Each structure stands twice: as C-alpha cells, then as structure tokens.
C-alpha cells in the first residue's frame, strides 16, 4: 500500500487510516513530502510527488508485490500519473510524469483531477479505481472526480454527502471545519474499512 498525502505532504495527518491498513496485513509505505501550495507550485515541485512515490517503492516495497496507491488531493493526482494518466500544465502542454507498472489499483480521496481534462489524458488508465468526492468540496469539486469515469477503467465513484475537501483527514489543517451534519469519525472508520477491502480484493 503506497500512500500519497495531500498538499501538506504529511502522512501523520492520516495515521489512524495507515495503522488500520497495516494491522490488516498491508505493507504501508507513506513517504513525507515538503508542503505544496498547489495553485502556485512549479512543475518541478509538483513532479517531486510522483517521483518520490516511485523512489519510496523502489526502496521499501516487497519484491513482486502488487501495489495499491491511496492518494488524497494532490496525492491522488500523483497516483493517477503513476497509473498512466497524462496531466496538462498551465502552459497547455502535457507533463512528462513517471509511470509505475507495479500499480494494480488506485484509491483516490478528493483527487486533484482537473489536470486531466484534456482529450485523451486518461486513455491509458485501465486499472480499477475507487474514487471518493466530497459533496461540499470547493478545492477539488465533485465534477473533477466525475470526469475520471471517462477513463477506460472500472471506476467506483462515491460522492460523500456533506463532506468537504479535508473530511478525509484524521487531523485536518487548522481553521478548517466540517459541516455540522457530517459525522467525520464514523465516516473515517467506514473509509478505512472500504479502502482495505478494495485494496485486497482478488
């Protein structure tokens, strides 16, 4: 299980999820990254994410293991890159990103999928995807996740009522808050279990 954190880059903010996966016989690899301000990040800064994920795999993964990538926000963007998606930069040109043939499935939480809006950007994504989107997410709106259904892949898309962009984190950034009607604790418990079941499905 290769975990890709959001723009903050700190997997500690998702520790209960990672501990749950590790307790269910998943080898969890969760590299730490420098914080990004995604809207202002340079191409080189963005590419540190997928490049760093591949480097972590090369260093820590069990030989021959099938790899499931779990990614939140910009971590979901990086996961899609490894699975064959081609992001397009602000200059209107495709970015040269690393690919990872060991990846067998993706689990994406509020993925930053707007980078893949160009025709054909998702054509090479053929592996199964479990995608969550927050109904109230204003950072990576639901429409970005819906667009992933245009990939030639099995895409299980789940829109979470009353969830926002940071509802997928056990320790959200300071100053953020969930909708009063959203039970984040219960949701995160269900999210961990569903992620594990999808990741370990035959």
N, C-alpha and C positions, 0 to 999 in steps of 0.2 A: 504494500500500500504506500504510494508516494503522495504526500500531502503538500499542496501548494497554497500557502496563506494568501490573504488579500494584500492590498497596497501597503498595509503596515508591516508586512513581512514576518510577523512574529507568531510562530505556531503555538506558543504558550497560551495565546488567547483562545485556543480550541482544545486545550489539554484534555478535558473530560471525554471528548469525542475520540481523540487519539488513544487515550488509555483504554477506552471501551473496545476499540478495534484491536489493540494489542492483546487484550485479555481474551479475545476470540480467535486466537491463533493467526493473526495477521502480523507480518513483519512490517512495522511502520517506519517509514523514512520521511522526516519532516524538516527539511533544511530551513535555516533562518536567513532572511534577506534584509537588506537595507530598505528603509521605508521609502515608498514612492509617492509622489503626488501625480497620479496617473495622467491627469489632463495636461501636466506640464513636463512630464518625463520625456527625455530624449529617446530616440530609437535604441541607442546603445544601452541606456538604463533599463528600458523595457526588456531587451533581449537577455539581460542578466537572469531573468526569471526562468525561461525555458532552458537556457544553457546551464544554469545552476542545478536545475532538476535532473538533467541528464548526468551531470557530474556526480550528483549525490547517488544516483542509481549505480553508476559505474563503481563507486566506492563501496556502497553498502548492500546492494541487492544480492540476494541469494542467486547463485548461478542457475540459469534456466528458468527462473521464476516468471510466471505471468504477472504483469504489472497493472494494477488499477490505480489511476490517478484521480485523487479527490482534490478539487480546487474551488476556492471561494473568490469571486470577483475577478481581479486581475490574475489570480491563481487559476481560475477557470479559463481565462484567455491563454495562459501558458500551457495548460493541459490540452486545449484544442490544437495549439501549434504542434505539440508532440504527436497528436493523433492524425496529423495531415492537413489541418486547416491552414489556409493562407491569409494572414491578416494584411490589410492595406493601410499604409501610413497616411499621415495628413497631407503628404505631397501627391497623393493619388497613385502611388506606386506600391506594388506588392513588397512585403518584407521577406527577407531570406531568414527563415527561422529553422531551428533544429527539429528533426523528426526522431521518433523513438519507436522502432518496430516491436519492442517488447511490450508496449502498452496494449492491453486487451479490452479494457473498459474505461469509461470516464464517469465520474460522479461530479456534477457541477452545481454549486450553490451560487445563485445570483451572478452568473458569469458575465464578464465584460465582453459580450459577443458582437457589439457594434462594429468591431474591427473587421468582421467577416461578412459585411453587407454586399460586397462586390460580387457580380455574377461569377459563379464557379469557385468561390472561395472555400466552400465546404464540400466540394465534389469528392475529395479524397478521404473524407471522414466516413468510414464504413463500420466502425465497431459500435457496440451498444452504448447508449448514453442514458443516464438517469439525471434529469435536469430539474432543479428547483428554482422557482422565481417567487419573489415576494410581491404580493398584490400592491403594496404601497411603496415599493422601491422607486425612488426618484433618481438613483445613481445609475443603476443598470435596469431600466424599466422592463416590464414583462415582455414587451414587444421584441426585445433583443433575444430573450430565451425562445420565444415562439419561432423566430427566424431559424433557429437550429433545426427545426423539423424539416427544413428544406434539404438537409444532408441526406445522402443515400444510406441511412443508418436506421436502426431501431432506436427511436427516441421516446423515452418515457418522461413526459413533461408534467410537472406538478406545480400548479400555482397555489401558493400558501395564503389563505385569507388573512388579512390584517398584518401580514409580515412586512417588514422593511428590509433595507439592504443589510443592516447589521444584526438582524434577528437570528442569523446563522452562527453567531459567535457566542461563546460562553462568557467572554469578557469583552464587551463592546467598547469602542472608544469613549472617552469622557464626553459628556454633553449630548450623547445620543439617548433616545428613549423609544421604547416600543409603544404601539397603540395600546390603549387601556384594555381593549378587547382581546389582546393577543397573550396567550399563555406560553411564554418562551421556554420555561423549564420543561413543560410537558412536550412541547414541540421538539426540543433538542434531544430528549430521550427517544422519541419516535424516529427522529432523523438519524441518530446513531445506529439504531437497530435496522432501519431500512437500508442505510448505506452498507452495513455489514452484509446483509442478506443479498443485496445486489452484487456486491464485490465478490462474494464467494459462491454465487450461483454457478451451476455446471454449464 
